[in-house]
Amino acid sequence: MGELSSVYFASDRSAADEAGRLRRLDGFYAAPTIAWLERAVPFMPGMAIAEFGPGSGRMLAWFAQKAGPDSDVLGVDIDLSRADPPAPPVRLMEADLYAPAAEPGRFDLVYARLVVGHLPDPQAALARLMDWLKPGGMLALADLDCSTSLPVDVSTPDLQAVADAMRDLRAAMDASGLMDSAFGARLEACMREAGLTQVQAQRFERIVETGSDWALFQADNVDIIAGLTGAHTAGAVTARFMRAPGVRYHDQALVSCTGVKPA
Ligand SMILES: C[S@@+](CC[C@H](N)C(=O)[O-])C[C@H]1O[C@@H](n2cnc3c(N)ncnc32)[C@H](O)[C@@H]1O
């Protein structure tokens, strides 16, 4: 158990292409993530923070700035080829999140964004992440609930066809194991089931316009998803909709959740 799903966004693509995609992803989600963490996490100078699946590594630098030069900020990723070179106090470790914790019980904060929903056994992943936490330490996870993606207006056959294509694409992602497209909607319950206390969740939801930078980024992701899952028709309809400007749609929701490991 524990291998990253054999179908992944990076499959078939170069490390440079995936690094670029992960940098754009972080750029789009940095602001809501930082706003959530500022509110939910009691940052203190010198604290120990571990991020799992840091991707581009951009959040690691932010954690280092928050916790100061005496902190310990560790990034653990199964593939570090996409990460920016680290500067102290940031350090990197190439490891599988499902492996036994190399530094158990050491961290005040364990964080992962857009990672657990890609994994085959989320509940086991949560248990592994908790192993790295001190008693009383905080787990902070953010994942997507894509079930909200839908044109605002579905009153015409064209827009209804887009809604159907979006639903088919989600079904293809779920069936292929690429990701659990509604994992974000289950995240809070999973954290409670893992035994975390003081669990709190928030949703970042918005209506966006097709043709915007975000919609164009999503259209590029849709092309990748269609290629990996074989959902070519649903992918083509969805990507064409997202690239043509001027139509509003409900974006996927980013669900962010914190919980405390019992002392
Ligand atoms: C979708 S990216 C998210 C990147 C970053 N957290 C962000 O939100 O911008 C998923 C990241 O998780 C990493 N990853 C996937 N499976 C993993 C595993 N089993 N153990 C550790 N890292 C993993 C990938 O290599 C990738 O960097």
The ligand as an SDF file (V2000), in Angstrom:
LIG
                    3D

 27 29  0  0  0  0  0  0  0  0999 V2000
   -1.0810   18.4630   -6.7840 C   0  0  0  0  0  0  0  0  0  0  0  0
    0.5300   18.5930   -6.1600 S   0  0  0  0  0  0  0  0  0  0  0  0
    0.2870   19.8210   -4.8890 C   0  0  0  0  0  0  0  0  0  0  0  0
    1.4970   20.6740   -4.6740 C   0  0  0  0  0  0  0  0  0  0  0  0
    1.3940   21.7250   -3.5690 C   0  0  0  0  0  0  0  0  0  0  0  0
    1.0670   21.1150   -2.3040 N   0  0  0  0  0  0  0  0  0  0  0  0
    0.4010   22.8050   -3.9170 C   0  0  0  0  0  0  0  0  0  0  0  0
   -0.7050   22.8200   -3.3630 O   0  0  0  0  0  0  0  0  0  0  0  0
    0.7190   23.6620   -4.7600 O   0  0  0  0  0  0  0  0  0  0  0  0
    0.7660   17.0820   -5.2440 C   0  0  0  0  0  0  0  0  0  0  0  0
    2.1600   16.9440   -4.6440 C   0  0  0  0  0  0  0  0  0  0  0  0
    2.1620   15.8040   -3.7670 O   0  0  0  0  0  0  0  0  0  0  0  0
    3.2880   14.9870   -4.0300 C   0  0  0  0  0  0  0  0  0  0  0  0
    2.9470   13.6030   -3.6620 N   0  0  0  0  0  0  0  0  0  0  0  0
    2.0420   12.8150   -4.2560 C   0  0  0  0  0  0  0  0  0  0  0  0
    1.9870   11.6140   -3.6460 N   0  0  0  0  0  0  0  0  0  0  0  0
    2.8640   11.6510   -2.6080 C   0  0  0  0  0  0  0  0  0  0  0  0
    3.2710   10.7100   -1.6210 C   0  0  0  0  0  0  0  0  0  0  0  0
    2.7440    9.4870   -1.5770 N   0  0  0  0  0  0  0  0  0  0  0  0
    4.1980   11.0930   -0.7190 N   0  0  0  0  0  0  0  0  0  0  0  0
    4.7440   12.3470   -0.7560 C   0  0  0  0  0  0  0  0  0  0  0  0
    4.4090   13.2710   -1.6960 N   0  0  0  0  0  0  0  0  0  0  0  0
    3.4810   12.9410   -2.6160 C   0  0  0  0  0  0  0  0  0  0  0  0
    3.5440   15.1920   -5.5320 C   0  0  0  0  0  0  0  0  0  0  0  0
    4.8590   14.8310   -5.8950 O   0  0  0  0  0  0  0  0  0  0  0  0
    3.2520   16.6880   -5.6790 C   0  0  0  0  0  0  0  0  0  0  0  0
    4.3910   17.4750   -5.3940 O   0  0  0  0  0  0  0  0  0  0  0  0
  1  2  1  0
  2  3  1  0
  2 10  1  0
  3  4  1  0
  4  5  1  0
  5  6  1  0
  5  7  1  0
  7  8  2  0
  7  9  1  0
 10 11  1  0
 11 12  1  0
 11 26  1  0
 12 13  1  0
 13 14  1  0
 13 24  1  0
 14 15  1  0
 14 23  1  0
 15 16  2  0
 16 17  1  0
 17 18  1  0
 17 23  2  0
 18 19  1  0
 18 20  2  0
 20 21  1  0
 21 22  2  0
 22 23  1  0
 24 25  1  0
 24 26  1  0
 26 27  1  0
M  CHG  2   2   1   9  -1
M  END
$$$$
